[in-house]
Amino acid sequence: MTPTQQQWRKALMGLGTCSACARCDGFLLQPMHGILLLLSKIMAVESMLIANRRAVLRLAAAAMAGLATRAFPTAQSAQALQVQQVDSLALQVVTDAATFGPFLDDLNLPGMIVIRAGNGGPAKQTHMLAQAVVGEFGLSILGDSQIGNQRRRVMVDFGYSKEALETNMRLLGIDPQTIDAAVLSHGHLDHYGGFPGLFAGNFGGRSASQRRVPLVVGGEETFCERVAMIGNPAPIMGTLDRAALARAGFDVVIRESPATVADHAFTTGKIPLNSFERAAIPTRMRPGIGCSRTALNPAKSALGELPDDAEHEIATCYAVKDLGLVVIASCSHRGVINSVRQAQAVSGIEKVHAVIGGFHLVRPRTVDEAKRTVAEFAAINPSYIIPMHCTGEVFITEAMRVMPQKIVRSYVGSKFVFTGSA
């Protein structure tokens, strides 16, 4: 605490308005609390210190300057979670557009092991499978984490089609009955379309009524009908069917604020636009179709159609012991840098070990925005960047030029294992 803060604290304590301020550490550290105290007691403070009016004015000027330059806490940063640190984390790519044959080497890097699936199936399989894993424009990642003997599995997104998800889960040996929870990053078809392939009316041989799985989404907007701005006329993307989710065994949980998922993972909640990045999303949203108008932002609820701003989009994250944050950015329509910064704010953890997912550095974003994102990543300095899905070649090319040691390419079936001892 600065001398100025100590003097204000002493003055306020003398008035009986602040019991040592152990909780808030003086009003300069909690601006709104201090302002209220200042307004309610200003006359008493002036009377008590009237003999030294000049000192009072100096203190007030210093206090106001401190308030003017201090960053006030945002609603999001005030909602920091008690984030669990996992002992180990494995992320396996279940759906993506990029596939590769069985000729890539596994990698053993500091803090990360990369296991390639070849054409599918478990590692060290003695025979190649009759069918290869399927690539499509969509994204699905399985998180498998451990704390001591406690294991949790979280499915992040479901890809575009149920056929691809169902096929790849079978080839990769993923038992849906072991999945504890799911997260849907946002309401786009290439992220939710595959969900019927996971449960398809039953769950590991048991009916949906016997096995319920929480599905965390970032807001009611997830369910609104969308129009894709990719043609003339623009095609309707459709809506995520809440009733079909329920029949499949999902219990939808809307979490606009940061939330813990299956004890180990956490979501960012709403991602503020706090960097150079803008919301860039090639769809328009139709309030009231598929979603409840009354549950939407009032500024949007009365409109028939409006440009999408991805206000409901969330990222899923883990804190890995000895390593730092692993951020699954999914599609980054509100900016991958914004997503990472929000993960840091929510968790209170500054070190970023890996960022994986789609960074959406294609239209409507520009070449300049893609290149600037590389520079911003260099400042954050994560150990690894794993671009997928909608990232785009401009970013990948520039990132490989600027920081080739950090870029790791991903393919369907690739598994990324993070442990402090790796």
SULRA-V556646 format. One line per field, one symbol per residue. psi: psi as a letter, one per 20 degrees, with the letter a starting at -180 (. if undefined). burial: b if it has 16 or more other C-alpha atoms within 10 Angstrom, else e. A space follows every 10 residues. Layout:
psi = ???
burial = ???
This chain:
psi = prhgghgggg ghhhijiomi khgikqhhin ghghgggghh jhhhggghkh ilhhhghggg ghghgghhip oqprhghikq qnpqpqhqpp ppohprhpqq akjpqqpnro jppppqickr rqqkphqqqi qqqpqrnrpp ppporpocjp pqppporjag qhggggghgg hikoohiiph rqpohrlqhj hihihhighl irokiqrhhh opppoprirh hhiqqqppmj roqpqphaqp ohhhgghijp opopnhrqqq pkhgrqqiap oqnjaiprpo plrqqnqioh rphijrphih hiqhqqpqjk hiqqqpqqop pigbqopoif ikhjphghgg hhgggghjph pogqpqapim kaqjrrgghg hhhghhghhh lqgqpnprdk gqhggggghh ghmhiippqq rpippopoqh j.
burial = eeebbeebbb bbeeeeebee eeeeebbbbb beebbeebee eeeebeeeee eeeeebeebe eebeebbeee eeeeebbebb bebbbbbbbb bbbbbbbbbb eeeeeeeeee bbbbbbbbbb bbeeeeeeee ebbbbbebbb bbbbbbbeee bbbbbbbbbb bbbbbbbbbe bbebebeebb bbbbbbbbbb bbbbbbbbbb bbbeeebbee ebbbbbbbbb bbbbbbbbbe eeeeeebbbb eeeebbbbbb bbeebbbbbb bbbbbbbbbb bbbeeebbbb bbbbbbbbbb bebeebeeeb beeebebbbb bbbbbbbbbb bebbbbbbbb bbbbbbbbbb bbbbbbbeee bbbbbbbbbb bbeebebebb bbbbbebeee bbbbbbbbbb bbebbbebbe eebeebbbeb bbbbbbbbbb ee
